[in-house]
Amino acid sequence: MPASGRAAEQRTFVPYPFSPTRHEATLPHLVAGRDSRRHPVVVIGGGPVGLAAAIGLARHGVRVLLLEADDSVCSGSRAICISRRSLEIADRLGALEGFLKIGLPWTGGRSFYRHQEVLRFSMPADQNQKLPPMINLAQYSIEQILLNRAQELPDQIEIRWQARVTGIDVDRDTVSLAVLTPLGDYRLEADWVIAADGGRSFIREALGLRLEGTTYEGRYVIVDIRKPNRTPTERFAYFDPPCNPGSTVLVHQQPEGVWRIDYQLRDGEDSDEAIAPENVIPRVADLLEMMGETGPWNPIWIGIYKANALTLPRYRHERVLFAGDAAHLVPIFGVRGANSGIDDADNLAWKLAYVIKGVAQDSLLDSYSSERVAAARENLRYGMKSTEFMAPPSFAFDLMRKAVLELAVNHPEVRSLINPRQTSAVTYSESPLKGALSAREITGSAIPGAALPECPLTLVAGGERRRLHVTDLLTLGAEPGFTVLCFGDLPSICVAVTDLGTRMRNDRVAINAIAITRAFSGTGNEPYGFDHTDRLYPLFGARAGDVVLIRPDGHILGRWRDPSAIDLVTGIRRVLGNASS
């Protein structure tokens, strides 16, 4: 099996309800076989992670060259579940509308042991939330939506299709790449490279780096079929079902009448025979009959998957930064693969942009590695637990699972052990950036390192009121940067907010500072947020005088009680490595 854990073999039968546009290869202006331009950053790989990183950098004003070996967005069944956290990132990238227009939202699922339902779970989805906890969306649609957004930024993002990287040399100041294209080969130079070239990453192999962790023996056949969708959209898991005894089966609905079915192979089954249509189609037919699903259906795609729980120990290697599957391989259970890669891109983009623009020291990039490696290890821990339950790797695990499932039939208190632990936003509790801030941090539910929690509020500006959510405040500024929430009475903090913005503009760092009040304070010229639900202050554990500083990627950097503007300026400068500036 390939290290990526993706399909070793795939067979397409009828077309997906999506036909990717084929893109022609292009050749840059060359001088003696070299690209005549030196690029600030080259992103290798045009999947969700590479595209998200490129768009994130472009939003910060950094020009990006993206190299993609293929001639279109992907085909076949890969990532399908996009988390609320990834949707928040898509919102900041300017791509949310496409995700919500096509994706199927869902909030929970059901698990069955043989004939009996043993679990019905729900993910957090309350009145505070702007976005659904999860949507189902095929990876080819994810890539196309992000590609559409990237193509709206032609002055910042150049995409070269059919451009395969075949060599890399890294020295102290430069990364040199050899590129193979149908039109000819050439070399180019970059200040920085983001390796988002997937589970079989050429860059990782070329630099002699090895993933560490666990590879599981259990195998899953992946089948996409076209069939009218049922409602509601849920995730279904079947343990030892009558249609496939001894196996585990997962079922997800996708947009446009496509279903994704994953079923476990039994020990001793031959992989090649297992994906033969004459063996797959009867199993799928038996599953649909068991589910009470009637009507015609057609197979679209068949592949095979083997779970891996692997990561690089470091994601920064001099001027090369790894992200997505090139950096870590996460089991499918808990839907952490593509989501963790999109989170990588979000974490990396603002830090690399600040380094390239000379706003921050390159030591800031070390925090990308430490934060995202810690996040990957957390994702792997949960993914391994889910994998060991979904596809027991030994007799002992199989025995334990059988006991849990049998008990769950009549004992609800054990049913939580069946929950696949769906992905959620990671808290950077041990972030080196958090430790660089003022010692006068305060406690509260929205702690430093956590992602900004969701809650509605009213924005009052220019005599008008507008309902939005706290996370919307991250996109209100003229350019992306840090966001400061100042809790308290409006007159007392307007001066400090204005002073902070002026000081940081001199440092070329954008600051979007806004007052958050508990009462409507009129419609003056200074915009402010009004906690009209009276839920925002309790959610943050805030009171008048509290200040929350938020990073460009939506994670809380620090909290203070009654700070001065210079306290916040000093904190931001320390994070950027410019404490003496």
C-alpha positions as CSV (number, residue, x, y, z in Angstrom):
1,M,0.0,0.0,0.0
2,P,1.2,3.6,-0.6
3,A,2.2,5.6,2.5
4,S,-0.6,8.0,1.8
5,G,-3.3,5.5,2.8
6,R,-5.2,6.4,-0.3
7,A,-6.5,4.0,-2.8
8,A,-3.8,1.7,-4.2
9,E,-6.1,0.8,-7.0
10,Q,-9.2,2.6,-8.2
11,R,-11.8,1.8,-10.8
12,T,-14.2,4.3,-12.3
13,F,-17.5,3.2,-13.8
14,V,-19.8,6.1,-14.5
15,P,-18.8,9.8,-14.3
16,Y,-19.2,11.7,-11.1
17,P,-21.7,14.5,-11.3
18,F,-18.8,16.8,-11.8
19,S,-16.4,17.1,-14.7
20,P,-13.1,18.8,-13.8
21,T,-11.7,21.3,-16.2
22,R,-8.4,20.2,-17.7
23,H,-5.7,22.9,-17.6
24,E,-2.8,23.2,-20.0
25,A,0.8,23.3,-19.0
26,T,2.6,26.6,-19.1
27,L,6.2,27.5,-19.4
28,P,7.6,30.6,-17.8
29,H,10.1,33.0,-19.4
30,L,13.3,31.1,-19.1
31,V,16.9,32.2,-19.2
32,A,19.3,29.3,-19.8
33,G,16.8,26.8,-18.5
34,R,15.9,28.8,-15.4
35,D,12.8,30.8,-14.4
36,S,14.1,34.4,-14.5
37,R,12.1,35.4,-11.5
38,R,12.9,34.6,-7.9
39,H,9.7,33.7,-6.0
40,P,9.0,34.8,-2.4
41,V,7.2,31.5,-1.8
42,V,6.4,28.4,-3.8
43,V,3.6,26.1,-2.8
44,I,4.0,22.5,-4.1
45,G,0.6,20.8,-4.4
46,G,-2.8,22.1,-5.6
47,G,-5.0,20.1,-3.2
48,P,-7.1,21.7,-0.4
49,V,-4.1,22.4,1.8
50,G,-1.9,24.0,-0.9
51,L,-4.7,26.1,-2.2
52,A,-5.7,27.3,1.3
53,A,-2.1,28.2,2.0
54,A,-1.8,30.1,-1.3
55,I,-5.0,32.1,-0.7
56,G,-4.0,32.8,2.9
57,L,-0.7,34.2,1.8
58,A,-2.3,36.2,-0.9
59,R,-4.8,37.8,1.5
60,H,-1.7,39.1,3.4
61,G,-0.3,40.6,0.2
62,V,2.3,37.9,-0.6
63,R,2.8,36.7,-4.2
64,V,2.6,32.9,-4.5
65,L,3.6,30.4,-7.2
66,L,1.7,27.2,-6.9
67,L,2.9,24.1,-8.7
68,E,0.5,21.2,-9.4
69,A,1.7,18.0,-11.0
70,D,-1.8,17.1,-12.4
71,D,-3.9,19.0,-14.9
72,S,-7.0,19.4,-12.9
73,V,-8.5,19.1,-9.4
74,C,-8.6,15.6,-8.1
75,S,-11.0,12.8,-9.0
76,G,-12.0,9.8,-6.9
77,S,-13.1,9.5,-3.3
78,R,-10.9,11.2,-0.8
79,A,-11.8,13.8,1.9
80,I,-15.6,14.3,2.2
81,C,-16.3,15.8,5.7
82,I,-15.5,19.4,6.4
83,S,-15.6,20.6,10.0
84,R,-17.0,23.9,11.4
85,R,-13.4,25.0,12.1
86,S,-12.5,24.5,8.4
87,L,-15.6,26.4,7.4
88,E,-14.5,29.3,9.6
89,I,-11.2,29.3,7.8
90,A,-12.9,29.1,4.4
91,D,-14.9,32.2,5.5
92,R,-11.7,34.2,6.2
93,L,-10.4,33.0,2.8
94,G,-13.5,34.4,1.1
95,A,-14.6,30.9,0.0
96,L,-17.4,30.0,2.5
97,E,-20.3,30.6,0.1
98,G,-19.2,27.8,-2.2
99,F,-18.9,25.3,0.6
100,L,-22.3,26.1,2.0
101,K,-24.0,26.2,-1.4
102,I,-23.0,22.7,-2.3
103,G,-22.2,20.9,1.0
104,L,-24.7,18.8,2.9
105,P,-24.7,19.8,6.6
106,W,-25.1,17.2,9.3
107,T,-25.0,17.3,13.1
108,G,-24.8,13.6,14.2
109,G,-25.1,10.0,13.4
110,R,-26.2,6.5,14.3
111,S,-24.4,3.3,15.1
112,F,-25.8,-0.2,14.9
113,Y,-24.6,-3.5,16.3
114,R,-26.1,-6.2,14.1
115,H,-29.8,-5.3,14.1
116,Q,-29.8,-3.0,17.1
117,E,-29.2,0.7,17.3
118,V,-26.6,1.3,20.0
119,L,-25.6,4.9,19.6
120,R,-27.1,8.2,18.4
121,F,-24.7,11.0,18.8
122,S,-24.9,14.8,18.1
123,M,-22.1,17.3,17.7
124,P,-22.3,20.7,19.3
125,A,-24.8,22.9,17.4
126,D,-26.5,25.5,19.6
127,Q,-27.9,29.0,19.2
128,N,-24.4,30.5,19.4
129,Q,-23.2,28.8,16.3
130,K,-23.1,30.5,12.9
131,L,-22.0,27.4,11.0
132,P,-23.0,23.7,11.0
133,P,-20.6,21.3,12.9
134,M,-19.9,19.4,9.7
135,I,-20.8,19.3,6.0
136,N,-20.3,16.5,3.5
137,L,-18.5,17.7,0.4
138,A,-16.4,15.6,-2.0
139,Q,-12.8,16.6,-2.3
140,Y,-13.1,17.5,-6.0
141,S,-15.7,20.1,-5.0
142,I,-13.5,21.4,-2.1
143,E,-10.6,21.9,-4.5
144,Q,-12.7,23.5,-7.2
145,I,-14.2,26.0,-4.7
146,L,-10.8,27.0,-3.5
147,L,-9.4,27.1,-7.0
148,N,-12.2,29.4,-8.0
149,R,-11.2,31.7,-5.1
150,A,-7.5,31.5,-6.0
151,Q,-8.3,32.5,-9.6
152,E,-10.0,35.6,-8.3
153,L,-6.5,36.7,-7.1
154,P,-4.5,36.6,-10.3
155,D,-2.1,39.4,-9.2
156,Q,-1.2,37.4,-6.1
157,I,-1.4,33.7,-7.1
158,E,0.1,32.1,-10.2
159,I,-0.8,28.4,-10.8
160,R,1.3,26.2,-13.1
161,W,-0.4,22.9,-14.0
162,Q,1.4,19.8,-15.1
163,A,4.5,21.0,-13.2
164,R,6.1,18.2,-11.3
165,V,8.9,18.9,-8.9
166,T,11.7,16.4,-9.5
167,G,14.6,17.9,-7.5
168,I,15.2,20.2,-4.5
169,D,18.3,21.9,-3.1
170,V,18.1,23.9,0.1
171,D,20.8,26.3,1.4
172,R,20.8,29.1,4.0
173,D,19.1,31.7,1.8
174,T,17.5,29.9,-1.1
175,V,15.5,26.8,-2.2
176,S,16.2,25.7,-5.7
177,L,13.6,23.4,-7.5
178,A,13.8,21.3,-10.6
179,V,10.5,21.3,-12.5
180,L,9.4,18.8,-15.1
181,T,6.6,19.8,-17.6
182,P,5.3,18.5,-20.9
183,L,6.7,21.7,-22.6
184,G,10.2,21.4,-21.1
185,D,12.1,21.3,-17.9
186,Y,13.5,24.2,-15.9
187,R,14.8,25.3,-12.5
188,L,13.5,28.0,-10.3
189,E,14.5,29.7,-7.0
190,A,12.3,30.6,-4.0
191,D,12.9,32.2,-0.7
192,W,10.5,29.7,1.0
193,V,8.7,26.5,0.0
194,I,5.5,25.0,1.4
195,A,5.4,21.2,0.7
196,A,1.8,20.3,0.5
197,D,2.4,17.5,-2.0
198,G,0.4,14.8,-0.3
199,G,1.0,11.5,1.5
200,R,3.6,10.3,-1.1
201,S,5.4,13.7,-0.8
202,F,8.4,13.9,-3.1
203,I,9.8,16.8,-1.1
204,R,9.7,14.7,2.1
205,E,11.4,11.8,0.4
206,A,14.0,14.0,-1.3
207,L,15.0,15.6,2.0
208,G,15.4,12.1,3.6
209,L,12.6,12.7,6.1
210,R,10.6,9.9,7.6
211,L,7.1,9.8,9.2
212,E,6.8,8.3,12.6
213,G,3.9,6.4,14.2
214,T,1.7,3.5,13.5
215,T,0.5,1.7,10.4
216,Y,-2.6,-0.5,10.8
217,E,-3.2,-3.8,9.0
218,G,-6.9,-3.4,8.7
219,R,-8.2,-2.6,5.2
220,Y,-11.3,-0.8,4.0
221,V,-12.9,-0.8,0.6
222,I,-14.2,2.6,-0.5
223,V,-17.1,2.7,-2.8
224,D,-18.9,5.7,-4.3
225,I,-22.3,5.2,-5.8
226,R,-24.8,7.4,-7.4
227,K,-28.2,7.2,-5.9
228,P,-30.9,9.8,-4.9
229,N,-30.1,11.1,-1.4
230,R,-32.2,10.2,1.6
231,T,-33.0,12.7,4.4
232,P,-31.8,13.6,6.9
233,T,-28.1,13.6,6.3
234,E,-26.4,11.5,9.0
235,R,-23.3,9.3,9.4
236,F,-24.2,5.6,9.7
237,A,-21.9,3.0,11.2
238,Y,-22.8,-0.7,11.2
239,F,-20.8,-3.2,13.3
240,D,-21.1,-6.8,12.4
241,P,-24.1,-6.1,10.1
242,P,-26.1,-9.0,8.7
243,C,-25.2,-7.9,5.2
244,N,-21.4,-8.2,5.9
245,P,-20.9,-10.3,9.0
246,G,-17.6,-9.6,10.9
247,S,-17.1,-6.3,9.2
248,T,-17.6,-2.6,10.0
249,V,-19.5,-0.4,7.4
250,L,-19.6,3.4,7.3
251,V,-22.1,5.3,5.1
252,H,-22.0,9.0,4.3
253,Q,-24.3,10.9,1.9
254,Q,-22.6,13.5,-0.4
255,P,-24.1,16.2,-2.6
256,E,-25.6,15.6,-6.0
257,G,-26.8,12.1,-5.3
258,V,-23.5,10.5,-4.4
259,W,-23.0,8.1,-1.4
260,R,-19.7,7.1,0.1
261,I,-19.6,3.6,1.6
262,D,-16.6,2.2,3.4
263,Y,-16.5,-1.4,4.5
264,Q,-13.9,-3.4,6.3
265,L,-12.2,-6.4,4.7
266,R,-12.0,-9.6,6.7
267,D,-8.6,-11.1,7.5
268,G,-7.4,-13.3,4.6
269,E,-9.4,-11.5,1.9
270,D,-7.3,-10.7,-1.2
271,S,-7.1,-6.9,-1.9
272,D,-7.2,-7.3,-5.7
273,E,-10.2,-9.6,-5.6
274,A,-11.9,-7.4,-3.0
275,I,-12.2,-4.4,-5.3
276,A,-13.3,-6.4,-8.3
277,P,-16.8,-5.1,-9.3
278,E,-18.3,-8.6,-9.3
279,N,-17.4,-8.8,-5.6
280,V,-18.1,-5.2,-4.6
281,I,-21.5,-4.7,-6.2
282,P,-23.3,-7.6,-4.4
283,R,-22.0,-6.4,-1.0
284,V,-23.3,-2.9,-1.7
285,A,-26.6,-4.2,-2.8
286,D,-27.0,-6.3,0.4
287,L,-26.1,-3.2,2.5
288,L,-28.7,-1.0,0.7
289,E,-31.3,-3.7,1.1
290,M,-30.5,-4.0,4.8
291,M,-30.9,-0.2,5.1
292,G,-34.3,-0.3,3.4
293,E,-32.9,1.7,0.4
294,T,-34.7,0.8,-2.8
295,G,-34.4,2.1,-6.3
296,P,-31.6,2.1,-8.9
297,W,-28.0,2.9,-8.2
298,N,-24.7,2.9,-10.1
299,P,-21.2,2.4,-8.9
300,I,-18.9,5.4,-9.6
301,W,-15.6,4.6,-8.0
302,I,-13.9,1.8,-6.1
303,G,-10.7,1.9,-4.1
304,I,-9.0,0.5,-1.0
305,Y,-7.7,2.2,2.1
306,K,-5.3,1.3,4.9
307,A,-5.2,3.4,8.0
308,N,-2.0,5.2,9.1
309,A,-1.3,7.3,12.2
310,L,2.0,9.0,11.2
311,T,3.7,12.4,11.5
312,L,7.0,14.2,10.9
313,P,8.6,15.2,14.2
314,R,9.1,18.7,12.8
315,Y,7.3,20.6,10.1
316,R,10.0,23.2,9.5
317,H,13.2,22.2,7.8
318,E,15.2,25.4,7.2
319,R,13.3,27.2,4.3
320,V,10.9,24.2,3.6
321,L,7.7,24.0,5.6
322,F,5.5,20.8,5.5
323,A,1.7,20.8,5.7
324,G,-1.2,18.4,5.2
325,D,-0.6,14.8,4.3
326,A,3.0,15.6,3.5
327,A,3.5,16.4,7.2
328,H,1.1,13.8,8.8
329,L,-1.2,11.0,7.9
330,V,-4.3,10.7,10.0
331,P,-6.9,7.8,10.0
332,I,-10.2,8.6,8.3
333,F,-12.2,7.9,11.5
334,G,-13.0,11.2,13.1
335,V,-12.5,13.1,9.8
336,R,-9.3,14.8,10.8
337,G,-7.3,14.4,7.6
338,A,-8.2,17.3,5.3
339,N,-9.4,19.4,8.2
340,S,-6.1,19.2,10.0
341,G,-4.3,20.1,6.8
342,I,-6.5,23.2,6.3
343,D,-5.7,24.1,9.8
344,D,-2.0,23.8,9.0
345,A,-2.4,26.2,6.1
346,D,-4.3,28.7,8.3
347,N,-1.6,28.6,11.0
348,L,1.2,28.9,8.5
349,A,0.0,31.6,6.1
350,W,0.0,34.6,8.5
351,K,3.3,33.6,10.1
352,L,5.1,33.1,6.8
353,A,3.5,36.3,5.4
354,Y,4.8,38.4,8.3
355,V,8.3,36.9,7.9
356,I,8.3,37.6,4.1
357,K,7.2,41.1,4.6
358,G,9.8,41.7,7.3
359,V,7.3,42.3,10.0
360,A,8.5,39.2,12.1
361,Q,11.7,37.3,12.6
362,D,11.8,33.8,11.0
363,S,11.8,32.3,14.5
364,L,8.0,32.8,14.3
365,L,7.9,29.8,11.9
366,D,9.2,27.5,14.6
367,S,5.9,28.1,16.4
368,Y,4.1,26.8,13.3
369,S,6.0,23.5,13.7
370,S,5.5,23.2,17.4
371,E,1.9,24.1,17.4
372,R,0.9,21.9,14.5
373,V,3.0,18.9,15.5
374,A,1.2,19.0,18.9
375,A,-2.1,19.3,17.1
376,A,-1.2,16.3,14.8
377,R,-0.3,14.2,17.8
378,E,-3.6,15.0,19.5
379,N,-5.5,14.2,16.3
380,L,-3.5,10.9,16.0
381,R,-4.3,9.9,19.5
382,Y,-8.1,10.3,18.9
383,G,-7.7,8.8,15.4
384,M,-5.9,5.8,16.8
385,K,-8.6,5.2,19.4
386,S,-11.3,5.3,16.8
387,T,-9.3,3.1,14.4
388,E,-8.7,0.5,17.1
389,F,-12.5,0.4,17.7
390,M,-13.6,0.5,14.1
391,A,-11.0,-2.0,12.8
392,P,-9.6,-3.9,15.8
393,P,-5.8,-4.6,15.2
394,S,-5.7,-7.6,17.4
395,F,-7.8,-10.3,19.1
396,A,-7.7,-8.4,22.4
397,F,-9.1,-5.3,20.8
398,D,-11.7,-7.3,18.9
399,L,-12.8,-8.9,22.2
400,M,-13.0,-5.6,23.9
401,R,-15.1,-4.1,21.1
402,K,-17.5,-7.0,21.0
403,A,-18.0,-6.7,24.8
404,V,-18.7,-2.9,24.5
405,L,-21.2,-3.4,21.6
406,E,-23.0,-6.2,23.4
407,L,-23.3,-4.2,26.6
408,A,-24.4,-1.1,24.7
409,V,-27.5,-2.8,23.6
410,N,-29.0,-2.6,27.1
411,H,-26.6,-0.2,29.0
412,P,-26.6,3.4,27.7
413,E,-23.8,4.4,30.0
414,V,-21.2,2.5,27.8
415,R,-22.4,3.9,24.5
416,S,-20.1,6.8,24.6
417,L,-17.2,4.4,24.0
418,I,-18.6,3.9,20.4
419,N,-18.5,7.6,19.6
420,P,-15.9,8.2,16.8
421,R,-14.9,11.5,18.5
422,Q,-15.4,13.9,15.6
423,T,-12.7,16.5,15.0
424,S,-12.9,19.8,16.9
425,A,-10.8,23.0,17.0
426,V,-7.5,22.4,18.7
427,T,-6.3,24.5,21.6
428,Y,-2.6,25.4,21.5
429,S,-2.2,25.0,25.3
430,E,1.6,24.7,25.1
431,S,2.2,27.3,22.4
432,P,5.5,29.2,22.7
433,L,3.6,32.3,21.6
434,K,1.3,32.2,24.6
435,G,4.3,32.1,26.9
436,A,5.7,35.3,25.3
437,L,2.8,37.5,26.5
438,S,2.2,39.6,29.6
439,A,2.2,37.9,33.0
440,R,-1.1,39.7,33.7
441,E,-3.2,37.3,31.7
442,I,-6.6,36.4,33.3
443,T,-8.5,33.2,33.4
444,G,-11.8,32.6,31.7
445,S,-13.6,30.1,29.4
446,A,-12.0,31.6,26.3
447,I,-8.4,30.8,27.3
448,P,-5.2,31.7,25.5
449,G,-4.4,29.2,22.8
450,A,-8.1,28.3,22.2
451,A,-9.9,29.1,19.0
452,L,-12.2,32.1,19.3
453,P,-15.6,30.8,20.5
454,E,-18.8,31.6,18.6
455,C,-21.6,33.9,19.7
456,P,-23.9,36.4,18.0
457,L,-23.6,40.1,18.6
458,T,-24.7,43.4,17.1
459,L,-22.3,45.6,15.3
460,V,-23.2,49.3,15.7
461,A,-21.5,51.6,13.2
462,G,-22.3,54.8,11.4
463,G,-25.8,55.0,12.8
464,E,-26.7,51.4,11.7
465,R,-27.0,48.1,13.4
466,R,-25.9,44.8,11.9
467,R,-26.3,41.3,13.4
468,L,-23.2,39.1,13.0
469,H,-21.0,36.7,15.0
470,V,-17.8,37.2,17.0
471,T,-15.7,35.3,14.3
472,D,-17.0,37.8,11.7
473,L,-14.9,40.5,13.5
474,L,-11.8,38.8,12.1
475,T,-12.7,39.9,8.6
476,L,-13.9,43.4,9.3
477,G,-10.5,45.2,8.9
478,A,-9.2,46.5,5.6
479,E,-6.5,43.8,5.8
480,P,-6.1,40.7,7.9
481,G,-4.2,41.1,11.1
482,F,-4.6,40.9,14.9
483,T,-8.0,41.5,16.5
484,V,-8.5,43.1,19.9
485,L,-11.8,42.8,21.8
486,C,-12.1,45.4,24.5
487,F,-14.8,44.6,27.0
488,G,-16.3,47.6,28.8
489,D,-18.0,51.0,28.6
490,L,-17.5,52.7,25.3
491,P,-16.1,56.1,26.2
492,S,-13.4,54.6,28.5
493,I,-11.7,52.4,25.9
494,C,-12.1,54.3,22.7
495,V,-8.8,56.2,23.3
496,A,-6.8,53.1,24.1
497,V,-8.2,51.3,21.0
498,T,-7.2,54.2,18.8
499,D,-3.8,54.4,20.4
500,L,-3.1,50.7,19.9
501,G,-4.1,50.9,16.2
502,T,-1.8,53.8,15.5
503,R,1.2,52.2,17.3
504,M,0.8,48.9,15.4
505,R,0.3,50.5,12.0
506,N,3.7,52.1,12.5
507,D,5.0,48.5,12.9
508,R,3.2,47.5,9.6
509,V,0.9,45.2,11.6
510,A,-2.8,45.6,11.0
511,I,-5.0,45.8,14.1
512,N,-8.7,45.6,14.2
513,A,-9.7,46.7,17.6
514,I,-13.3,46.9,18.7
515,A,-15.2,47.7,22.0
516,I,-17.7,45.1,23.2
517,T,-20.4,46.5,25.5
518,R,-23.2,44.9,27.5
519,A,-25.6,47.8,26.8
520,F,-26.6,49.8,23.7
521,S,-24.6,53.0,23.9
522,G,-26.1,55.0,21.1
523,T,-25.0,55.3,17.4
524,G,-21.9,57.4,17.5
525,N,-19.1,57.4,15.0
526,E,-16.9,54.8,16.7
527,P,-18.0,51.2,15.8
528,Y,-18.6,48.8,18.7
529,G,-20.1,45.4,19.4
530,F,-23.3,45.2,21.5
531,D,-23.9,41.9,23.4
532,H,-27.6,41.9,22.6
533,T,-28.1,38.2,23.7
534,D,-26.2,38.7,27.0
535,R,-24.4,35.5,26.2
536,L,-21.1,36.9,24.9
537,Y,-19.8,38.2,28.3
538,P,-20.5,34.9,30.2
539,L,-19.0,32.9,27.3
540,F,-15.8,34.8,27.6
541,G,-16.0,35.0,31.4
542,A,-15.5,38.7,30.8
543,R,-16.1,41.9,32.7
544,A,-15.4,45.5,32.1
545,G,-11.7,46.2,31.6
546,D,-10.9,42.8,30.1
547,V,-9.0,42.7,26.8
548,V,-8.7,39.7,24.5
549,L,-6.0,39.6,21.8
550,I,-6.7,37.3,18.8
551,R,-4.3,36.1,16.2
552,P,-4.9,36.3,12.5
553,D,-5.8,32.6,12.5
554,G,-8.6,33.1,15.1
555,H,-6.7,31.7,18.1
556,I,-6.6,33.7,21.3
557,L,-3.2,35.0,21.9
558,G,-3.6,36.5,25.3
559,R,-6.0,38.1,27.9
560,W,-5.5,41.0,30.2
561,R,-7.3,42.9,32.9
562,D,-7.1,46.7,32.4
563,P,-4.0,46.8,30.1
564,S,-2.5,49.9,28.5
565,A,-2.0,50.1,24.8
566,I,1.7,49.6,25.3
567,D,1.1,46.3,27.1
568,L,-0.6,45.0,24.0
569,V,2.0,46.5,21.6
570,T,4.8,44.9,23.7
571,G,3.0,41.5,23.7
572,I,2.5,41.5,19.9
573,R,6.1,42.6,19.3
574,R,7.4,39.8,21.4
575,V,5.4,37.3,19.5
576,L,6.8,38.6,16.2
577,G,10.4,38.4,17.6
578,N,10.7,42.2,17.7
579,A,10.7,42.9,21.4
580,S,13.4,45.5,21.2
581,S,11.7,47.4,18.3
